[in-house]
Amino acid sequence: MEDSGKAYWSATLGLLTKIMIVWFLVSFGAGILFVDVLNNIKLGGYPLGFWFAQQGSIYIFIALIFYYAKKMGEIDRQFDVHEE
């Protein structure tokens, strides 16, 4: 049982690590670090760096929430800790 618990938390932390990396790249990377490069590309008439800072990061964060919920459901079923 203890090995199963460790494997469950390892899978959960692996998922959280991936999500946090994407979150960092989108919020800090696209919105701050790479804004000058991204501003050379236009999206709907607006510079892409500005769009990510104002709108795009919100869409990505919402997508991450749904992705997290789906993958956690899969992990829960894999380790038989899911709710019916």
N, C-alpha and C positions, 0 to 999 in steps of 0.2 A: 504494500500500500504506500509506503514511504517513497519508493522509487517512482511510482505512478504520480504521486503528488509533486515530486521534483520535476518530472518530465512535463507535467501540466504547467507548472509555473515557468519552466524554461520555454515552452511554446508560447505562453502568454507574454513573457518578457521579450521574446524574439519578435512577436507581432508588434508590440508597443515600440520597440526600437525602430523597426521599419517605418512605422507611422510617424514617429517623432523626427526621423531623418527627412521624410517628405515634408512634414510641417515646417521644419527649419529651412529647407531649401526654398520652399515657396514663400514663406513669410519674410525671412531675413535675406535669403539669397536673391530671389526675384524682386522683392520689394525694396531692398537697400543695396546689397553688394553689386548686383548685375544690372541695376536700373539704367545706367548710361548705355550699356550695350543693347538692352531690350528696348530702350526708347527709340532706337533706329527703326524698329518695326512698328507699323501702325495697325491697330485693331479697332474697327469702327470709327476711324478718324482720330483716335487717341493713341498716344505712345503706349506700347505694350508694358513698359515698366510702371507707368502711372496706372494702367488698367489693373495690373497684378496687385499693386499697393492698395487700390481702392475697391475693386470688385473681384478679381480673379482669385485672390487668396480666400475669400469667403466661400466661393464655389468649391474650391479644392478642399477646404475644411469640412464642408457639408458632405462632400463625396467621401472623405476620410472617415466620417462618423458612420456612414452606411457600410463602408468597407470593413471597418472595425467590428460592427455588429454582426455582419455576415461571417467573417472569419472567426470571431469568438464563438459563434454558434457552432461552427464546424469543429473547433477545438474542444468545446464542451461535449459534443457528441462523440468525438474521438476518444475522450477520456471518461465517457459515461457519467458526466456531471451536469447534463443538460436538464432543463425543465420540460415537463410535458405540456 
